[in-house]
Amino acid sequence: MKGKFIVLEGPDGSGKTTQITRLKEYLERNGRECLITREPGGTRIGEAIRHIILNPDYTEMSDVTEMLLYAASRAQLIHDVIGPAIEEGKVVISDRFVDSSIVYQGIARGLGIETVSRINAPGIGIYQPDLIFFIDIPEEEGLARKKKQKKLDRLEQESIDFHHMVSEGYRKVLCDRPEVIRIDGCLSVEEIHQEIRKYIEEEADE
Ligand code: TYD
């Protein structure tokens, strides 16, 4: 049996990580074997790449280098973790996937949706998400939450205009796609969890 590939997307501070933990607990209580992955990172090579990409000291990093590093981290994650887990019938829940690159590098950095899709295609191969939950939150709210939690990384330190392009980019790229479910990120943690469960249960009934 093939597994399922579920992705959570959204701007910084949208609460994806909290929701992923809740979703994994719920699925495991219902007898599904789950695996959580994060981007950039999730493999030995990917974590080394994460350290380079998010390090605020690398102010000289070009936009193209940034795009290639995210794509490289993702290719290794699919090769080592996502592909094998899906083939074994597990549910993979990923904190971000290629739509993050499309939005952050393709739209906010201006490299273009086409370019980013083409660069990522060989690494992704056949592994497309079955469901994408887009947690939509105003950028000011998301960044305010992040600032309370930790020191901001290189991407989070970008201007408010950059984050505005990210939020708008998500709305543009993820609208009207059958596998995408938009959830209002201003709802409570419990309300968002219940929304996600509702769609997972509907999928299981089909
Ligand atoms: P993330 O791990 O979600 O941040 P945190 O662990 O701090 O919540 O993502 C790190 C940053 O990388 C985030 O600002 C979004 C950015 N990003 C891209 O620009 N492109 C990508 O392809 C991915 C996966 C993330």
Residues whose N, C-alpha, C, O or C-beta is under 5 A from the ligand:
A	BS01	TYD	D12 E39 P40 Y70 R96 F97 S100 S101 Y104 L155 E156
